[in-house]
Amino acid sequence: MALAKPLRDRIAAALEDAARVLVLGIEPDALALGPAVVDGAAELQSVRAKAEALEAGSWDAVVVVDVLHQLADGSEVAAFLARVSAALSVGGRLIVIEPNARYLGRRFWDSLASATPLTHRSVAQAALEVGLEPRELVPKFVPVENTGWLTGLCVGSDWAQAFFGRRLWLSAIRPAGPPAVRATAVIRQAELPLRHLLFLGLILVAGLIARLYHVTEPPSDAHAWRQTQTLMVAKGFFEHEFNLFHPRVLWRTIDEVHPEGYVGGTELMVTPFLTAALYWVFGTAYWVDRVIPIFFSLLAVAYFHRLAARFCGYTAATVAAALLCFSPFYLFLGRVHMPESFAFCMTFMTLYYFDRWISSDERAWFWPAAVSCVLMLLGKPQSVYVALPMLYLVATRHGLRAILRPRLYVFLVAVAVPCALYVWWSFHVLTAETHIVYQPPGLSALGFKFIHQPAFYRRMLTVAWGRAVGPALFVLGALGALLPARTRRTWFPHVFLAASIASIFLTPGLHWANDYYQTFLAPPAALLAGRLLAPLFSRRIGKWAALGLTAFTIVTSIHAARGFYHNERTESMYRCGVWIREHSRPADRVLVSFQDPTALYFADRIGWVCRLQADGQPIVFGRELITRLQGLGATVVAVSDGCWLDNYAANRRYGAMRDFLYDTYYSHRGDDYAVFFPALPADLDLPRDGHVDFGTWETLKYLRGDWGPIYRAGVLGRYVHKGAEAGSIAFNAPAGVGRVTLKISAEAHNRHVAVLVDGAPIGEVILERAWQQVPVPIELDGAASAPGRHTITLDVTDQDGGSRRLLLWELDAVF
């Protein structure tokens, strides 16, 4: 049976030092091993005869392919291996490739040639019994058919072997004395990767289930501003131009409304691009937005497991993968439309493939390492901190001789050139065309001023402890960092941690402004924690302790992540955007009063957000901005955070703006947002029945001055809380209004309240008992009785140090 070239190359590499090689069981030219190859035999009887004629110690290597399972029974297999063993010189190598009946099952008997079912365990045991010492045993090495691309994939990939491998590989040598290993140890070591790949599969399934929580909900949870930015790009790809290098957003500059809206200064938009491709299949749905992030998040865990296994062993890798999969921010970011899951996946792929390339000098690993590194840097430029562990891997492999290795410079060029080209395109070409930028300049430098302040370090530590890493994983990782490594190579987790900490000082502004950047600390913390717990699994009592600690860490991590799934502020922006979309025309243009684009995304309208522009200058929300943007077609003004309007006491500098908006423009007041229409005049008319219940959101348009937000007080119902200064009620009264009655209460006893109508004092009211609702009748006579705009002002005049706050309940006008 002819073998695929990758398998022939693999055998040749294993026998590169052998001068005399005998191949049994395949065609003479099947293995291109050079002139040292001796003629093989295809017929079983010829193979038997050849084996019986072997001279003792006459061969440096013997390759047996598909022979043993064709022999009559186990005794004949043992006899055959004994003759082969005797024919090997001391130090000679035997390679066996046979169908593994353990994984073929019934398919093993589909071949008429099958006579003796063999497994990796029986072959390893048989080799030991004839005096051979197994050096490499792979239970699932290549597929049933040893030809085609699948064989090549399995030869080079542990994962492909686990999924598709059905033939075993045994490499054994003939020692000078008795074998120094036991069959159980060899078998256990061979099955260890498969066992831990099974554990990894269970972790990934559990991780998928955890990431399906709220999968159909809109992206209005934590960091919705970042999610909606990238979702704008995904919709742009789908609805306008499916071009990875032409991302577009909904916001514009205050100088022009660019028709395309191409945005520069972005990372490579891989996640939105792939999501847009899914839109073509499944349509636009919130669950579709989460598919690509979930996929990359779980793929990253798989690569992280493979990476950890190379430095810490399979047990530590499995524990580390479980801890990382459920760490708070990593769990949350792995299901939202942000670039983090893709960036982490490319990071672990880069380190894994780069280490394989550096360690083996095999060219096959060069391109996977280079491509994943390019995608890592373009997908998240802040991932450049990974250069430190990469340099450490080079140093451990080559030392100072690395500067004389041309292939390292080739790798550097292969990574730097595409990155430089994309930076030129995004940060110069696109930005110059539209002046719309994704990341305003100076954001990274913003935090350098904090580096000398203790508050900066307290914030970094607090975020890492509570959200990014989680308390339990933080402690385990710190304890793991205290354990010294035995070799330079096994210091890798410590170097990875040092690089992650260094990233804080590389981009301090981003870490200060975005708490999720601290997630960089989670992978090395998980590595070190896995390294700490792994030795415990080899002890009976320690195993249960390690399992308990791992489970406790996962549970506390999930508990810490709970708060990310609900965010009142961004949920109000979601409701604001949805209302605008449902009550405006597609051609309407929307100004959002904050830099958060969440409301603009859900409104699905072109417009503006108050963020830094390409020149670094901020867009400041105010009268001048509204007037300027009306000239560019602004027809809707959205104040998507209701607290900005509700609580004058907490936002005094916005009070005049709030009063101006309500006094000037027609408004719609939602539960916790407000929408204004500059083309329509304000509507402050009293209801026809003259009754205003200030416990409803819509009635807040009548408030001016120092009123606080609506409070819900159980059985007391809803009320509006006044601050320490004067508060007013503005309204339009029709002709014939003679009396207005306000119902108010105070927080303290004996509060003296001055009452003014249109700025003129008309008297004083004493509120004797705290919390008691007192009607305050106000006669409108003279000028105050004329139809039009009127303002009633209430001001507590007491100076005894007690509470000056009032609670406003109702207004009743008598027509």
Secondary structure, DSSP 8 states (H G I E B T S, - for coil): ----HHHHHHHHHHTTT-SSEEEESS-TTSS---TTEE----SHHHHHHHHHT--TT-EEEEEEES-GGGSSSHHHHHHHHHHHHHHEEEEEEEEEEEE-HHHHGGGGGGSTT--S---HHHHHHHHHHTT-EEEEEEEEEE-SS--SHHHHHHHH-HHHHHHH--EEEEEEE--SSS-SS-HHHHHHHHHHHHHHHHHHHHHHHHHHHHHTTTTTS-S-STTHHHHHHHHHHHHHHHHT---TT--B-SB--SS---SS-B-BS----HHHHHHHHHHHHH-S-HHHHHHHHHHHHHHHHHHHHHHHHHHH-HHHHHHHHHHHHTSHHHHHHTTSSSTHHHHHHHHHHHHHHHHHHHHH--GGGHHHHHHHHHHHHHH-GGGGGGHHHHHHHHHHHHGGGGGG-HHHHHHHHHHHHHHHHHHHIIIIIIHHHH--BSS-TTHHHHGGGGTTSHHHHHHHHHHIIIIIS-HHHHHHHHHHHTS--SSSGGGHHHHHHHHHHHHHHHSHHHHHH-GGGGGGGHHHHHHHHHHHHGGGGGSHHHHHHHHHHHHHHHHHHHHHHGGGG--HHHHHHHHHHHHHHHHS-TT-EEEESSS--HHHHHHT--EEES-B-TTS-B---SHHHHHHHHTTTEEEEEE--THHHH-TTT-GGGHHHHHHHHHHEEEEE-SS-EEEEEEEE---B--TT-EEETTSGGGGGGEEEEEEEEEE-GGG-EEEEEEEEEEEEEEEE-TT--EEEEEEEESSSSEEEEEEETTEEEEEEEE-STT--EEEEEE--GGGGSSEEEEEEEEE---SSS---EEEEEEEEE-
